[in-house]
């Protein structure tokens, strides 16, 4: 099948959840959460869940488990670095049934072209939890825009089709 043909059965108008993982952001200061919402809605998807959760493993796991039942795709932003409190990746990876290694690899490659060698500090991740799409990206607005526009939005409908969502 040609590359363009795999989008023939893409799903649209998916139910999206957004969780910002931060100890300091509020709904008023969550630029990344707002950006993700705007890009998803512009692409025709519906944001049905949004929350800000503290960056602690047990609260991250609880937030993911509660949201995953109501969405087709869950977007996590924040907590992907190497600081002591950055635990998004460990929690999400532990919960995943399948991991899509290429998302993180491509994100870091694209990010390298924008920010240089600091890109290797990112631990972006994508995969499947309970049959739903889950993506974890850094919390900066620039990183979210890059991940959304260059990787996730072009393939989200196809991923949903493959998962039968």
C-alpha positions as CSV (number, residue, x, y, z in Angstrom):
1,X,0.0,0.0,0.0
2,X,1.3,3.4,-0.9
3,X,2.0,5.8,2.0
4,X,-0.9,8.1,1.1
5,X,-3.3,5.2,0.9
6,X,-3.0,4.3,4.5
7,X,-5.1,7.4,5.4
8,X,-8.1,6.2,3.4
9,X,-9.9,4.9,6.5
10,X,-8.8,7.6,9.0
11,X,-11.2,8.3,11.9
12,X,-12.2,11.8,12.6
13,X,-13.9,13.6,15.5
14,X,-12.1,11.6,18.1
15,X,-12.8,12.1,21.8
16,X,-9.6,13.6,23.2
17,X,-8.3,13.9,26.8
18,X,-5.6,16.3,27.8
19,X,-3.7,16.0,31.1
20,X,-1.1,18.6,32.0
21,X,1.3,17.2,34.6
22,X,2.6,20.0,36.7
23,X,2.9,21.2,40.3
24,X,2.8,24.8,39.2
25,X,0.5,25.3,36.3
26,X,-3.1,26.4,36.6
27,X,-5.9,26.5,34.0
28,X,-5.0,30.2,33.4
29,X,-1.3,29.6,32.9
30,X,-1.4,26.2,31.1
31,X,-0.3,27.4,27.6
32,X,0.5,23.9,26.4
33,X,-2.8,22.5,27.4
34,X,-4.6,25.4,25.7
35,X,-2.5,24.9,22.5
36,X,-3.2,21.2,22.4
37,X,-6.9,21.8,22.8
38,X,-6.9,24.5,20.0
39,X,-4.9,22.2,17.6
40,X,-7.2,19.2,18.3
41,X,-10.4,21.2,17.9
42,X,-9.1,22.8,14.7
43,X,-8.5,19.3,13.4
44,X,-12.1,18.4,14.1
45,X,-11.6,16.4,17.3
46,X,-13.6,17.0,20.6
47,X,-11.8,17.6,23.8
48,X,-13.9,15.8,26.4
49,X,-11.5,15.8,29.3
50,X,-9.0,18.3,30.6
51,X,-7.2,18.4,33.9
52,X,-4.0,19.5,35.6
53,X,-2.5,16.8,37.8
54,X,0.4,17.0,40.2
55,X,3.6,15.4,39.0
56,X,3.6,12.5,41.4
57,X,3.5,8.8,40.2
58,X,0.4,7.8,42.1
59,X,-1.6,10.9,41.0
60,X,-0.4,10.5,37.4
61,X,-1.5,6.9,37.3
62,X,-4.9,7.7,38.9
63,X,-5.5,10.5,36.3
64,X,-4.6,8.3,33.3
65,X,-6.7,5.4,34.6
66,X,-9.8,7.7,35.1
67,X,-9.5,9.5,31.8
68,X,-8.7,6.6,29.6
69,X,-12.2,5.2,29.9
70,X,-13.8,8.3,28.4
71,X,-11.5,9.1,25.5
72,X,-10.1,7.7,22.2
73,X,-6.8,9.4,22.7
74,X,-5.1,10.9,25.8
75,X,-2.5,13.5,25.5
76,X,-0.1,14.0,28.4
77,X,2.1,17.1,28.6
78,X,4.8,17.8,31.2
79,X,6.9,15.7,33.5
80,X,9.0,14.1,30.7
81,X,12.4,15.5,31.6
82,X,15.1,14.2,33.9
83,X,14.4,16.2,37.0
84,X,13.6,14.2,40.2
85,X,9.9,14.9,39.9
86,X,9.6,14.1,36.2
87,X,7.8,10.7,36.3
88,X,5.3,10.9,33.5
89,X,7.2,8.5,31.3
90,X,7.8,5.9,34.0
91,X,4.1,5.8,34.9
92,X,2.8,5.8,31.3
93,X,5.3,3.2,30.1
94,X,4.3,0.9,33.0
95,X,0.6,1.2,32.0
96,X,1.2,0.7,28.3
97,X,0.2,-2.5,26.4
98,X,2.2,-1.4,23.4
99,X,4.8,1.3,22.9
100,X,5.4,3.2,19.7
101,X,9.2,3.8,19.8
102,X,9.2,5.8,16.6
103,X,7.2,8.7,18.2
104,X,10.0,9.5,20.7
105,X,12.7,8.9,18.1
106,X,11.2,11.2,15.5
107,X,10.2,13.8,18.1
108,X,13.9,14.0,19.3
109,X,15.1,14.1,15.7
110,X,12.7,17.0,14.8
111,X,13.4,18.7,18.1
112,X,17.2,18.5,17.5
113,X,16.7,20.7,14.3
114,X,15.0,23.3,16.5
115,X,16.9,23.3,19.8
116,X,20.1,21.4,19.1
117,X,21.6,18.7,21.4
118,X,19.3,19.5,24.3
119,X,16.7,17.4,22.4
120,X,18.2,14.3,23.8
121,X,17.0,15.3,27.2
122,X,13.4,14.7,26.1
123,X,11.7,11.5,26.8
124,X,8.6,11.8,24.6
125,X,6.5,8.6,24.3
126,X,3.5,7.2,22.6
127,X,1.7,3.9,22.8
128,X,-1.6,2.2,23.7
129,X,-3.3,1.8,27.0
130,X,-6.4,-0.3,27.2
131,X,-6.9,0.0,23.4
132,X,-6.6,3.8,23.5
133,X,-3.9,6.1,22.1
134,X,-1.7,7.7,24.7
135,X,1.0,10.3,23.9
136,X,3.3,11.9,26.4
137,X,5.2,15.1,25.3
138,X,7.2,17.7,27.0
139,X,5.4,20.6,28.6
140,X,6.8,23.5,26.7
141,X,4.4,25.1,24.1
142,X,7.1,24.8,21.3
143,X,7.5,21.1,22.0
144,X,3.8,20.5,22.1
145,X,3.3,22.3,18.8
146,X,6.1,20.3,17.2
147,X,4.7,17.0,18.4
148,X,1.2,17.8,17.5
149,X,1.8,19.3,14.0
150,X,4.6,17.2,12.8
151,X,3.7,13.8,14.3
152,X,0.5,13.3,16.1
153,X,-2.2,15.1,14.1
154,X,-1.0,13.7,10.7
155,X,-1.3,10.1,12.0
156,X,-4.0,10.3,14.8
157,X,-6.9,9.3,12.5
158,X,-5.0,6.3,11.1
159,X,-4.0,5.2,14.6
160,X,-7.6,5.3,15.6
161,X,-8.6,3.3,12.6
162,X,-6.0,0.6,13.4
163,X,-7.2,0.4,17.0
164,X,-10.9,0.2,15.9
165,X,-11.8,3.3,17.7
